[in-house]
């Protein structure tokens, strides 16, 4: 039997799903401590040269205790183990892996799911040796029919906490879970967003960060963030869900946004919030280009809380569009 998503989705009715609104879906502690090796692998996927993440000396010069993890790795640190000692070994006829995502615990119809929006506020920095616990609550459920099928949007709030009890960040993630039409009448999937483009009426982007997206890079990314859903690296599987092919997951888009923001604000800046909508699938075989639109009314040489516009394009289409707030430092690079 072929897995439908790569993870088990809890089956149920829409009434059962609606009854979960406001309830805790899961409280999970990541399988491992934060490690320097995993931070290195994140930089490796993007070919992202930021010394805050590999040089203890540079990180300490900018107020960190030691080298620090990228802020957008919170979700990666909270993924539980796929298998633990004492559990049975997997079989080829098993329908799916155990779900690492809290949203998979919602009883509902629909065999497919993808993320449509991410909104995160970042608090305490995360260091090697930290252990992250994620507590997830279903905040909203909205029934909707999209081109990919009939389903519902789930808004899940996740609080990421360090072993010290300090909050590292709070994330609002929106997912669309759906039942796909039959293969004869299934249109090509696309993402849908009802939000306006946050860059409407603004100037053209001022900086860019380019990443060729191959199957190999998607496999490397899965190894970093431990999201092994085959929709992100298996061509036939991804197309069976209605997507045009294997596509980048939310964590890769988050990391690209952080990379271009960091390249602009320099090592002295701090990422405070990042929010974006997914507009289309960023599929393997395309080149992803992240753009940043810097504000023009900030003070040079001072620390200011400013908002920047960000976007990622793939195959001449917007893949993700959003905004970030950053506390800038005096070392900002000029685009």
KANORBEL-V558678 format. One record per helix or strand of 3 or more residues. SS is the DSSP state (H for helix, E for strand). FROM is the first residue (numbers start at 1). TO is the last residue. Records with the same first field share a line. If there is no record, write none. Layout:
BEGIN
SS->FROM-TO ; FROM-TO
END
This chain:
BEGIN
H->14-18 ; 36-46 ; 51-53 ; 56-61 ; 71-77 ; 102-105 ; 215-225 ; 230-232 ; 235-240 ; 250-265
E->24-29 ; 112-122 ; 132-146 ; 149-162 ; 167-180 ; 207-212 ; 270-278 ; 287-293 ; 305-314 ; 317-327
END
